[in-house]
Amino acid sequence: MNAEWFESMVARAQRHAALGEPARLAIIDRLLLGDASPGELGQELGVPSNLLAHHLRLLEQVGLIERSRSEGDRRRTYLHLRVQAIADTMPTPLRTAPRVVFVCTHNSARSHLAAALWKRHSTIPTASAGTDPARRVHPRAVTAARKHGLSLAPARTAHIDQTLQPDDLVVAVCDNAHEQLGTRLPDRLHWSVPDPTRTGTDDAFADALSDLADRVDRLAPAVRPPGGSDD
């Protein structure tokens, strides 16, 4: 028996075993469409903190989730789903929305890139906005989009208060925006995508675009317009 194959089977078996507990499966379902802090998970799922810590530890041990520290409040951590580890076992929770709005702090990079990617994957309308909009879209975001066949023209920055419409599905694509929104828009999703403008390099923008593309790939098939399909 090939040792590498056997180790792979053992890892898969451990992941399936971890998913065999309802609370842990609920955690995976919740993280499928967006990141969350342990406190947010416990509140949403109604799981006591000590029991939640036990479940999270087991899911981390088998490689199904990982943690990152918030770029906004360094005391907070967010949990991310490691999609590749459960590619064969992922459910597809459905959401209904007439429009998807991607929100970041300055509405200068991540939110515009996410909206451009969304247009490629879904016919459901999309928009982007910021909690503290910059004067313009970042030039490196425009360049990164162009390299992948996306256009941000004639993108302009906008404030969330002037953008949101009733029943929009809001996706906060940065930690700061998510934390600033607080209890507002409680049904929103959160993607903890690192801010490429902090380093300002082409690689940082390429990484952000790649991260967003993976997340849009997951979310787009799970969102349907009210009363119909998006075909």
Disulfide bonds with the S-S distance in Angstrom:
none
